[in-house]
Amino acid sequence: MTTHRLSAAERRGAIEKRFPTWTPRTLAGALDAACEEFADRPFVVTEAGTWTYAQMRDWSNRLAGGLAALGVGHGDHVAVVLANYAEFVAVRYAIARLGAVTVPINVANRTAELGFIVRRSDASVLITMDGFRGLDYLAMLDDLGEDAFPALRHVVVHPTGPGEPRTGVRTLADLSDTAPITHPAGHPDDVADVLFTSGTTGEPKGVQLTHDMLLRTAYGSTWGRAYTDAHRVVFSLPLFHVYGYVEGLLTVPFVGGCIVTRLTFDPATILDAITDHRADDALMIPTMTAELIRVQRAEPRDLSSLTHLYSSGGVSPHGIWPEIDEVLSPGEVVTGYGMSETTASTTCTWPEDPPERRATTNGRMKRAGVAGDPDLDGRLVVYKVIDTATGSDLPHGEVGELVCHGPGVTAGYYRNPEATAAAFTSDGWLKTGDLGILDADEYLHLVGRTKDSYRCGGEQVVPGDVETVLARHPSVHQAFVVPVPDERRGEVGWAWVVPRENHTVDTDELVAWCTEHLARFKVPRHVEEIDVADVPLTASGRARKFLLAERAENALRERA
């Protein structure tokens, strides 16, 4: 019998035998522990090659020596602007080896955003690509000037741009040409990462996560999704975000598996990677999943190795779940919910859940096996729903703001006490900003964002209600509803609609459709087509609604 034929419960049992109790470790300590068992197994696979566990450990140890020579030590902050290169993984473990703190930065950030995060994070060292996808990071730093970063002492470059590397700069290769540091410094409860949120509503905030938070959450996903031995996960999700980082990179060492990363998302490339590397699993956001289905229909590949699929983050297009089963046929498909402040996913459907759970919910509050908190029934994060006006607890089935607490929740934002105070209730629960329902079985049903809701003629409108109705129309692939000012009603809805392939947006038809299925005050006043590539997204695939609202208001002004 092969492990692929074992039930999810049997696979969890195998993981539990290997980890009968939880041992807190640092990230570097966890890599060392994996090397004791899996030294010669592949760990990281990129377009450039394959690195085993031992090779990645040794490389990161040399980089740790190079960073130490620059003065990096326990508690220092190192900012990192790297795409999904193997160098990113080596750098992250190197920083952890020193007990320092990684500040991963979104590679799509422009000059002002890059400058804000490097400055706000107090980074003493910045490790950056010179260029990526048309962006010149060194030119951005030149524009900002040395005086913009009082704490920054060194810039280290990983040459990736199309031109000649800049002369006279220190490179990652220089750092790795040093004596290695092999003993991990620091403590599992130390902050390992400060991840700046990409901001669906405004200014980025630095989420602080400890080594133990990260590893417990990763183990919970490995155990809950019932990974097989040597589990292989394909993704192009950025390693600077918790989805690819925690649900991908940090999960596989528990079973001696590997990540197969790609620098950018291309559906054909992802499908080829699944086939070429006989991958068990893929991490996707809904827009990516829809593209995989489209390309696989047109040009079928052998996806027989694919036994798992995680499609989460953002609103799933209507009807996608049966299409996943039909076209990709992974066997075990799950969805979930989480955020940087909760160390990644905190709710998830289980592989053995009936299909309607993934189609109608965002999963159940997630248990984490031996890594969970016994006082929280084995969970790391628990949720409740509160009234947005009074703050009082609401019963099952009622819509309100989701709040959470537990050892998987950040202690607060770096150097931002005002934002930290605003993020928590008086009794210490983190306000997620998401509207949702918890049913009697503790499954979560996301409804929308508290800041996305608006009042039309005095009636509250939750955009998710409208988006769900629009997504059921046969011409609609995705819909994003935002408020715009209206002289008579205060605010009205503007629906940005991504049409299905070979369809166009018929405004009158969609307004009539909404009128048939929604209360009058919920029917959007404006409906406009938008290309999927033009929808501004966070790294986790959520639409940046405030940017869509700005675009809608600009369009209104142009019409006036």
N, C-alpha and C positions, 0 to 999 in steps of 0.2 A: 504494500500500500504506500502510495506517495503522499507527501504532506498536502499536496493540492487537493486530494480527495478527502482529507479530514474535515470534519465540521468546524465551524468557528469556535464552538465550545472546546473541542479537542485541541485546537491550535492554541487557544488561550491557556489551556492546561499545560501545554508544553512550555509556554513562556513562563508560567508560574513556577514550574519545576526549576527553571534556570534562575529565577529571581524570587526565592521564597520570602525574602524580606527586602526592605528598601535600604540601600546604602547611599547616603548623601555623598556626592562627589562634585568637584569642579568639572567644567567642560573638558579641560585637558586630562583630568583624572579619568573621566569616562572614556576618552580616546585610548588612554593607556590600558584600561581594563579590557576594551574591545580588542586591542592588539595582542593581549595575552591569549586570546582564543582564536582570533581571525587574522593574524598578521599578514598572511599571504593572499587573503581574499580581496577582490576588488572593492573599493570603497567609493571612489569618485570617478565618474566617466564623463568626459566632456568631448567636444569636437576635436580637441587637441590630443586626447589620449586617455589612458587609464592609470589610476594610482591606487595601490593597495593600502590597507590600513597602516602597515609599517612604513611605507614610503611617505604617506601623508604625515604621519607622526614625526618622522625624521626631518622632513622638509620644514614642518612648522617649528620644530625645535631649533633648527638653524636660524629661521626667521626671528624666533624669540631671542636668540643670542644677538642678532643684529639690532633688534629694537632696544634691548638692554644696553647695548653700546651707545645708543642715542639718548640714554637716560630714562627710558620708559621703565617704570616699576609699578609696584602694587598701588592700585587706585588711580593711576594716571589714565587719561582718556585719549584714545586713538581713533580719529575719524577715518572712515573707509568709504571711498567712492569706487567700487568695483562691480562689474556685471558678473554673470555666472561663470566666471573662469575658475579653474582649479586653484588659482592663486587666492581667490576669496576665501576658500575653505582653509588653506594653509595659514593665511593671515589671521583668521578668526581664532583658530586654535593657538597660534603663537601668542596673540594678545592675552588669551585666557591663561596660557602657561605662566605668564608673568604676574598674574593676578591683576592685570590692567583691565580697562573697560572699553569695549568696542562701541563705537558710535557709527553704525551703518547709515549711509546716506543714499537716498533715492537717486539713481543715475540720471533720471529725467530732470532733476532740478536745474534751474538756470541760475544766473549769477546771484541775484538777491537771495534766493532760497538757500543756495549753497553757502553763501556768506553768513546768513542768519544762523544756520545750524552749526557751522564750524565755530563761530563766535560764541553762541549760547551754550554749546557743549563744553567749553573750556578745553578743547582738544589741544594737546601739546605736540602731537604728530598727526599729519594728514597723509594717508596713503591713497593715491588717486591714479586712475587711468589718465593718459594725456588726451585721449579722444575716444568717443563712442557714439555711433549713430548721428554723426554730424555735429556733435557738441565738442567744444574745445575747452577742457577744464582748466588747463594752464592759462589760457587767455582770460578765462573768468577770474582766476586768482590775480592775474596781472591787473585787471580792471578794478578789482577791489583794493589792491595795494597792501603792503605789509602792515600798515598801521591798523588795518581792519581786524586783526587777530592778535591781541596782546598776549595771549597764552601760547600761541603756536610757535614752536621752536624749529621744527623740521617738516619738509615736504618730501615724500618719497613717491616716485613715479613708476607705474607699470606701463611701459610703452605699448599701446594698442591702436593708436591712430594711424591713418593712412600715410602720413608724411614721415620724414626722418625724425628720430627722437631728438629732443632738445639736448644740446650739449651742456655738460657741466652739472647735470642734475643727478641726484642720488636715486638709484633704481632698486626695485625689489630684489633683483639679482645680486646687487651689492650687499643687501642685508643678509641674504642666504649664504654668503661666502664668509661665514663666521663660525666660531665654536658654538656648538649647540648647548641649549639649556634643557635639561631632561627632567628636572624635578618640578612638579607643579606647585606654584605659589598660591596663596589665598585660601579662602574658605568657601564652602558651598553656599553659604548665606550672603556672600559678597555680591554686589551688583556686577553682573557680567556684561550687560548691554544697556545702552540708552538708545531706544528706537524712537525717532521722531515721527509722529503721526503725519500722514500725508494730507490730512485736513480736508474732510468733506465740508466743513463749515468755516474754516479760517486758518489762523496761525498755527503752525506745527508745535506740538508739545512733546517733550522728551520723556518717554515711558521708561521707567527703571525696572529691569527684570534681573533676578538673581540666577546664579548657576542652578541652584536646586529647583527653583520654579520652572526653569526651562526644561531640565531633565525629567522632572516628575510629569510635566505636561506631555513631553515627547513619549515617555514610557506609557502613559495612559492611552495615547493614540495607537502605539504599537500593540498593546494588549487588547484594547477595545475593538480595533479593526481586525485583530487576530492575524498578525503577519505570519507568513511562513518563514522557515529558515532560509537565509540568503535572499530575502525579499528585495526585489529590484523595483525602484520607483522612478518613473520618467516625469520630468516637468521642466517648464521654462519660467515658472513663477520666480520672481527675483529672490535671491538669498538674503537681500537686505530687509525683507519683510517676514513677519512671523509665519506666514503660511508655508512658503518654501523652506524656510529655515527650520522651524520647529517640527512641522508635519512631514518634512522631507529629510533634510540633513541629519537632524538629531534623533530621528526615530530608528533609522536602519541599523546603527551600531548595536542595538539591543539584540538583534538576530543575525548579525554578521552580514547584513545586506549592503546594497550600494545605491547611490543616486546616479541617475543618468540625466544630466542637466543640458539644457540648450540656452544659448545666449539670448535669443529672441523667440517669440512664438510664431511658428509657421505650422499650420495643421499637417501638411505633408511631411515635414521634417519630424514632427512629434510621432506621427504614425510610423514612419520609417524607423525611428529610434526604438519604438515598442517592438517592431518586428526584428530589427537587427540585433538587439540586445536581449531578446526574449524576456521583456519586462513583465512583471506581475501586476504592476499598479501604475496609475497616472493621477497626478494632482491637477485639477482643472478649476477654472471659474466658469460659470454658465456660458458666457460668450465663446470661450475656447471650446467647451464641449460641443456646442452647436456647430462650430466650424469643423471639428473632427468628424462629426456625423456627416456633414455635407461632403467633405472630401472622400471619406471612406465609401460613401454611396457611389461616388463618381469613379473612384479608382480603388477598388477593394485591396486591402493588404491581409496578410496572414496575422491575425491578432489572437491566435489560439493560446498564447502564453498569458494573456491579460485576464487575471482573475479578480482584480479589484479596480474600483474607480471612485475617486473622491471628487465630487462636483459641488463646490460651495463658494459663497461670497457673491453677493448681489442677487438679483431676482432671476429665477430660472425661466426661460421662455416656455410658454404654455405647450404642453404635450411633449416636452423633451425626454421625460423619463421612459416612456415606452420606446422612443426612438433609440435611446441608449441601449436598452435591452435588445432591440432588434438588430441594430447596425454594428454596435461595438461589442456586445455580448460579453461583458466582463464577469458576469455571474454575481458579484457582490458589489453593489453600488450604494454609496452612502452620501449624505449631505450633512451639513452642520452649521454652527454659528460660533463666532468668537471675535476677538479684537485684540489689538496689541496690548491693551491694558489688562487683559486676562490671559496673557501668555500664549495665545492662539485659540484653538477651538475648545469650547466649554460645553457645547451640546453637540450631539451627533446621533444619527440613526445607527443602529447596529446592522451588521451584515445579514443577520437572520430576521430583521424586521420585515413585515409585509410591505409590498411596494407602495401602498397608499401612504405609509408614513413619510417616505421621502418626497412624495408628491404633494403632501398637504402640511408638512411640518418642517422645522429645522432641527429635528432630533430631540432627544431627551437629555436632561442634565447628565453629564458624562461622569461615570465612575472611572477611577484610574488604577484599579487593582491594588497591589501593595504600595504603590506610590500615593494613593489617596489618603485623605484625612479621615481617620476612624470617627471623629466627632461629627463629620459631615456625611456619614454613610458612604465613605470611600470616594467622595468627590473632592475636587480641588477648588471648585467654584460652585456656589448655589445661587439661584435666582428667586426673586419674588417680583410681583407687579404692584406698583403703587399708583395712586391717583395723581395725575399731573398737577392738579390744582391744590389739593390738600396734603399730599404726601402720605396719606393713609393707605394701608395694605388693602389690596383688592382680592376677591376670591377667584378660584379657578374659573376660566371662561370669560373674565372681564378684561377689556383692553385698557392698558395703562403703560407707564414707563417701566422698563426692565431695570432693576437694580440688582447688584450682586456683591457677594463678599466671599472670602476664603483665602487660603494660602496661595492660590494662583492669581490673585488680584494684585496689581502694582501698589506699592506704598505711596506712590505719587509721582509727580512730574519734576524732572530735574530743574533746579533753579527757577521754579515757578510756583511759589506758595499760593498765589491767588488762584491759579487754575486748579491746583490740588484741592484747595478748600471748596471751590465751586463744584468740583467733580464728585464730592462725597456728601451723603446725607449726614445729619447731625449724629446719627448712631452708627456711622462708619460704612455704609453701603455705597458702592460705586454706582453713580448714575450713568447708564450706558448711552442715553440719548435715543435709544430705540424704543418704539412702541411695539408691544406684543401681548400675547395671550399665553398663559400656561394652562394646559388642560388637566383633567383629573389624573392622567397618567404621567404628568410632568413632562410632556412634550411641548416644545416651544413653537408658537406660530408667530412669526414676525409680521408686523403690519406696516411699519414705516418708521420714519425718524420724527422725534418730537419737534425738531426745528424745521422739518419739511412741512408739517401740518399748517394749515392756514384757515382763516375764517372768510367765508363768502356769504355776504348778507347776514352776518351774525352766526351762521352755522359752521361748525368745525368740519373741515375736510381733511381726511387722511389720504395723501396721494396714492398710497399702496392700494386702496380700494379701487381707485380709478384705473391704475396701472394693470391690476388684475383683470378687470373687465376688458380693457383695450387689448391685452395680450391674448384674449380668447377669440378675437376677430381673426379670420383666416388670412388677412393681408398683413398682420402685425407680427413682427419678430420680437421686438421689445418696445416698451413705452416708459417714458420718464416724465412725470408731472411735477411742475413747479408753480408757485404762485407769482402772479404779476399784479401791479396796482390797477385798480378800476375805480373810476370816479363814483359810480353808483353803488357798487357792492363792496367796496373796500379792497377786496382781492378776488381774483378769479383764476382758474386753472389754465396753464399753458402746457399742452402735451407735446413733447418731442417724441416722434415715432420712428423707429427703425423698421422699414418694411421687410417682409419675407422676400426671399430670392424670387425674382421675376414678378414682383408686385410693386405697386406704387401706392402712395398715400392719397386716399380720396377723403378730403376733410369733411364734406357733407355726410358721407356715408358713415364715418367714424363718429361724428357728433350724433347722428341718428341712432347708431348702435348704443352709445352711452346713454342717450335719452331713454332708450327702451329698457336699460338694465340698471340705471342709477337714479337716485333722487335728483331733482332738477338742480339743486345747488352744487352737486358734485360734478355735473357735466362740464367738461373743459370748454372755455370760451374760444380758445385758440388751439388748433392742431397743425403741427408742421412736421415735415419729414426731416430726418437727420441721418447722415451716414454713420454706420456703427463705428468707423474709425474716428469720427469727430466727437464721440461721447467722451468727455474727460473722466478718467477713472483713477481711483486710488490704486496702489499696488495690489490690493486684495480684490480688485474688481468692482468695488462700489462706485457708483456714479457720483461725481463731485457736484451735487445738486446746486450749490451756491454759484458755481460757474455756469451751469445751465440756466439758472434764473437770471444771471447777469446778461447772458446772451439773449434771452427772451426779452428782457427789458430794453436792451439796445435795439432789438428788432422793432419793438413797439414805438420807440422814439423815432426811428427812421420812417415809420409809416405816418407819424403825426404830421 
